[in-house]
Amino acid sequence: MVAPPLISAGECIATLGKIGYTKVRQKGSHVRLECEGRAPLTVPMHDELDRGTLRIILRTAGLSVDDFMKLLA
């Protein structure tokens, strides 16, 4: 199993935007993303997301770490 990369919340949100997620609201340091046909996501606005947090975000989005890495590049 490949470990998720250490990235910022901004990079994560931009990468998820490539598959259709859009920012619908922000409350404090958490951004809510939605995409037609996929589960909504909440991303904490941290300079560096914990690997476990990113893994949960990817699982909810229905992406594998490998698929996410391809989108990130």
N, C-alpha and C positions, 0 to 999 in steps of 0.2 A: 504494500500500500504506500502510495506517494504522500508525503507530508504537504499540506497546503503551504503556499508561500507566505512570507511576512509582508503584508501590504497595508496601506492606509485605507481608511473607510472611503475616501474619495476615489481611490483606484478601484475599490470593490464596486462602488455604485456605478462608476463609468463602465466597467466591464459588464455588469449586469444589464446596463442599458443597451448593450449590443444584442441581447436576446429579447429586448422589448420591455424591460422594467423601467418605469418612470417614477419620479419622486412625486408623491401626492401630498405629503405634509411633513413637518418637522416639529417636534415638541422637545424643547431642551436640546440634549445631545443625541437624540435618536431620530433617524430618518425613516419614514415609512415608504416602501416601494410597492407598486402594484403592476401586474402584467395580466393581460387577458389570457385565461386558460391556465394560469399558474397560481400557486399560493402566494399571498402577500408576505412581504419580508420587512423586518425592522433591522436596521443597521446602526450600531452605535458609532458616533462620529469620533473615533479615536485616531491618533496619529499612526498607531500600529495595532491592527486587530489581532487578538489572540488566535492561535491556530485552531483551537477548539471552537471558538465563536465562528470563525470563517467556515469551518467544516459543517456546523449546524446550518448556517446560511445557505451553503451549497446544497446540503441535503434537502432543505425546504424548497429550494428552487428547482430541484430535480436534476442537478448537475453533479458530475463526478469531478474530482480534483483535476484529473487529466483534461477533461473538457474545459474546465475553467482556465487552466494554464494555457490552452490553445487560444481561448478568447482574449486572455491577458496579453499575449504576444503581439 
